[in-house]
Amino acid sequence: MIIGTFNLDGTSPEPVDISTKGRFFEVEACIVRHPRRYPTYKVDYCSLAFCETFEAAEKVMKDILASGQIDIKDLYCLYIYERVFDVVYDRNEYAKCWLYNDNGEMIDKRLFPSYWSEDGFIGRSEDEIRFKWGDLAEWYDGDRTHLVFILAPPRDKDWYAKKAEEDGQLYCGDISDDSYVTIDGPTYFPYHSHVDALHLFKPRFPIPKNIMKKYEKIWEGYLKDRDDYNRENHCNSPF
């Protein structure tokens, strides 16, 4: 597989054939920090283990959870990353990624590189879409969480299959296409974001009534803004 990776000096990507390179698997834990209050709270992360195979990484993760070394009430989620030796990358660059909840159950995965590559995103099946329009979810941005409403999931497999048929060749997106459209304010602009599917979670804690009221008003404001836009522009935009 050919991927694109950047030089250390930040110059243009150069193609790298990762099929010739070794792999390792990193187990990462994300830990909830105090204070744990909505609408946002801090989440730290740390590496737990580095293994030669995915199976070994998953076993180590489950053994650590069973041992009680990590308090479940402090654990936000776990990731296993497939990394490539001798390729410049940061935390968010990997060949593959698996996401687990605080009980060690797999809840999502990405089996294509976060780098540019000739292999990419070809849509999600219905059972792979964890959130729907109107859901209130948590966006974990790598440092802290934010409450957001879901407006649209990633495109489905049928959409990519149709594009491939029209183009007469395989059509795929990249990591940015495997994302949900969200809002955290009363209008689409400037409050919408495209959030990585592997960074969205169900709210972890009970949401206080005053915070819930605030978000109900946000949703009502968004619906009014959308309806006003559709009426003024004679369209039926879902956003």
C-alpha positions as CSV (number, residue, x, y, z in Angstrom):
1,M,0.0,0.0,0.0
2,I,1.2,3.5,-0.9
3,I,0.6,6.3,1.6
4,G,1.5,9.9,1.7
5,T,3.5,11.2,4.6
6,F,5.1,14.6,5.3
7,N,8.8,15.3,5.6
8,L,10.1,16.6,9.0
9,D,10.5,20.1,7.6
10,G,6.8,20.2,6.7
11,T,7.4,20.1,2.9
12,S,5.1,18.3,0.4
13,P,4.0,14.7,1.0
14,E,6.1,12.0,-0.5
15,P,4.7,8.6,-1.3
16,V,5.8,5.7,1.0
17,D,5.2,2.0,0.3
18,I,4.2,0.7,3.7
19,S,3.8,-2.9,2.5
20,T,7.6,-3.2,3.0
21,K,7.6,-1.8,6.5
22,G,7.1,-3.5,9.9
23,R,4.0,-2.8,12.1
24,F,3.3,-2.6,15.8
25,F,0.1,-2.2,17.8
26,E,-0.3,0.5,20.5
27,V,-2.9,0.2,23.2
28,E,-4.1,3.6,24.4
29,A,-6.3,4.5,27.4
30,C,-8.3,7.8,27.6
31,I,-8.9,8.8,31.2
32,V,-11.6,11.3,32.5
33,R,-10.2,14.0,34.7
34,H,-11.8,16.3,37.3
35,P,-13.9,18.3,37.4
36,R,-16.4,16.2,35.5
37,R,-19.0,18.8,34.7
38,Y,-20.9,19.5,31.5
39,P,-20.9,21.1,29.0
40,T,-17.2,20.1,28.8
41,Y,-14.6,18.2,30.8
42,K,-11.0,17.2,30.3
43,V,-9.9,13.7,29.0
44,D,-6.2,12.7,29.1
45,Y,-4.6,9.8,27.3
46,C,-1.7,7.4,27.9
47,S,-0.1,4.4,26.1
48,L,-0.6,1.1,28.0
49,A,1.3,-1.3,25.8
50,F,3.0,-1.9,22.5
51,C,2.5,-5.4,20.9
52,E,3.6,-7.2,17.7
53,T,0.0,-8.3,16.7
54,F,-3.5,-7.0,17.0
55,E,-4.6,-10.1,18.9
56,A,-1.8,-9.6,21.5
57,A,-2.8,-6.0,21.9
58,E,-6.4,-6.8,22.4
59,K,-5.5,-9.5,25.0
60,V,-3.2,-7.2,26.9
61,M,-6.0,-4.5,27.0
62,K,-8.5,-7.0,28.3
63,D,-6.0,-8.4,30.9
64,I,-5.3,-4.9,32.2
65,L,-9.1,-4.2,32.5
66,A,-9.6,-7.5,34.3
67,S,-6.7,-6.8,36.7
68,G,-8.3,-3.7,38.1
69,Q,-5.2,-1.6,37.3
70,I,-7.5,1.0,35.8
71,D,-10.6,2.2,37.6
72,I,-13.6,1.8,35.2
73,K,-15.2,5.0,36.5
74,D,-12.1,6.9,35.4
75,L,-11.9,5.2,32.0
76,Y,-13.4,7.1,29.0
77,C,-12.5,4.7,26.2
78,L,-9.6,2.7,24.7
79,Y,-8.0,2.7,21.2
80,I,-5.8,0.1,19.5
81,Y,-3.7,1.7,16.7
82,E,-1.8,-0.2,14.1
83,R,1.4,1.9,13.5
84,V,4.0,1.7,10.9
85,F,7.8,1.7,11.6
86,D,10.0,4.4,10.0
87,V,7.1,6.7,9.0
88,V,6.8,10.1,10.5
89,Y,3.4,10.4,12.3
90,D,1.6,11.9,15.2
91,R,-0.9,10.4,17.6
92,N,-3.8,10.7,15.0
93,E,-1.9,9.0,12.1
94,Y,-2.1,5.2,11.8
95,A,-2.7,2.4,9.4
96,K,-5.8,1.1,11.2
97,C,-7.7,1.9,14.4
98,W,-10.1,0.1,16.7
99,L,-12.3,1.8,19.4
100,Y,-13.4,0.2,22.6
101,N,-15.7,1.4,25.4
102,D,-14.8,1.5,29.1
103,N,-15.7,-2.2,29.4
104,G,-13.3,-3.3,26.6
105,E,-16.1,-3.9,24.1
106,M,-15.3,-2.9,20.5
107,I,-17.7,-0.2,19.4
108,D,-16.1,1.1,16.2
109,K,-13.1,0.6,13.9
110,R,-11.4,2.1,10.9
111,L,-9.5,-0.4,8.6
112,F,-7.9,2.2,6.3
113,P,-5.1,4.6,6.9
114,S,-5.5,8.0,8.4
115,Y,-2.8,9.1,5.9
116,W,-3.7,9.7,2.3
117,S,-3.6,6.3,0.5
118,E,-5.1,4.5,-2.5
119,D,-7.2,2.6,0.0
120,G,-9.8,4.7,1.8
121,F,-13.3,5.2,3.0
122,I,-16.1,3.4,1.0
123,G,-19.0,4.3,3.3
124,R,-20.6,2.8,6.4
125,S,-23.3,0.1,6.5
126,E,-26.4,0.9,8.6
127,D,-25.2,-1.1,11.6
128,E,-21.9,0.8,11.6
129,I,-23.7,4.1,12.1
130,R,-23.8,4.7,15.8
131,F,-25.7,8.1,15.8
132,K,-28.7,9.5,14.0
133,W,-30.1,13.0,13.3
134,G,-31.0,14.8,16.5
135,D,-28.9,12.7,18.9
136,L,-27.0,14.6,21.6
137,A,-23.5,13.1,21.7
138,E,-20.0,13.9,23.1
139,W,-17.2,14.9,20.8
140,Y,-13.9,13.9,22.2
141,D,-11.4,16.2,20.5
142,G,-8.2,14.6,21.9
143,D,-8.1,16.9,24.9
144,R,-11.7,17.4,26.2
145,T,-15.3,16.7,25.4
146,H,-18.0,18.9,23.9
147,L,-21.7,18.2,23.8
148,V,-23.0,18.4,20.2
149,F,-26.1,17.5,18.2
150,I,-25.9,15.1,15.3
151,L,-27.1,16.4,11.9
152,A,-25.9,13.7,9.5
153,P,-23.9,10.5,9.6
154,P,-21.1,9.5,7.2
155,R,-22.3,8.5,3.7
156,D,-23.4,4.9,3.3
157,K,-21.9,2.1,1.2
158,D,-24.6,2.4,-1.5
159,W,-23.5,6.1,-2.2
160,Y,-19.9,5.0,-2.8
161,A,-20.9,2.0,-4.9
162,K,-23.0,4.2,-7.1
163,K,-20.2,6.7,-7.6
164,A,-17.8,3.8,-8.5
165,E,-20.3,2.6,-11.0
166,E,-20.7,6.0,-12.6
167,D,-16.9,6.5,-12.7
168,G,-16.2,3.0,-13.9
169,Q,-13.5,2.6,-11.2
170,L,-13.2,2.3,-7.4
171,Y,-14.3,5.5,-5.7
172,C,-13.3,6.1,-2.1
173,G,-13.0,9.0,0.3
174,D,-10.5,9.6,3.1
175,I,-10.6,10.0,6.9
176,S,-12.4,13.3,6.6
177,D,-15.3,11.6,4.9
178,D,-15.8,9.2,7.7
179,S,-17.3,11.9,9.9
180,Y,-20.6,13.2,11.3
181,V,-22.0,16.6,10.7
182,T,-22.7,18.2,14.1
183,I,-23.7,21.5,15.7
184,D,-23.2,23.1,19.1
185,G,-25.0,26.4,18.5
186,P,-28.4,27.6,17.3
187,T,-27.4,28.1,13.6
188,Y,-25.6,25.9,11.1
189,F,-23.1,28.7,10.4
190,P,-20.8,29.1,12.3
191,Y,-21.6,26.3,14.7
192,H,-21.3,23.2,12.6
193,S,-18.4,20.8,12.6
194,H,-17.4,17.6,10.8
195,V,-16.4,15.2,13.6
196,D,-14.4,12.0,13.2
197,A,-16.7,9.0,13.7
198,L,-14.2,7.5,16.1
199,H,-14.3,10.6,18.3
200,L,-18.1,10.5,19.1
201,F,-19.6,8.9,22.2
202,K,-22.9,8.8,24.0
203,P,-22.9,11.2,27.0
204,R,-21.0,9.6,29.8
205,F,-22.6,11.3,32.8
206,P,-26.2,12.5,33.6
207,I,-26.7,15.9,32.1
208,P,-28.0,18.5,34.6
209,K,-31.4,20.1,34.0
210,N,-30.0,23.6,33.4
211,I,-27.5,22.3,30.9
212,M,-30.1,20.2,29.1
213,K,-32.4,23.3,28.9
214,K,-29.6,25.2,27.3
215,Y,-29.1,22.5,24.6
216,E,-32.9,22.2,24.0
217,K,-32.9,25.9,23.2
218,I,-29.9,25.4,20.9
219,W,-31.8,22.6,19.0
220,E,-35.0,24.8,18.8
221,G,-32.9,27.7,17.5
222,Y,-31.3,25.4,14.9
223,L,-34.7,24.1,13.7
224,K,-36.0,27.6,13.3
225,D,-32.9,28.7,11.4
226,R,-33.1,25.7,9.1
227,D,-36.8,26.3,8.4
228,D,-36.3,30.0,7.8
229,Y,-33.5,29.2,5.4
230,N,-35.6,26.7,3.5
231,R,-38.5,29.0,3.2
232,E,-36.5,32.0,2.0
233,N,-34.5,29.9,-0.5
234,H,-37.4,27.7,-1.6
235,C,-35.5,24.5,-0.9
236,N,-35.6,21.5,1.5
237,S,-32.1,21.5,2.9
238,P,-31.7,19.1,5.8
239,F,-29.1,21.5,7.3
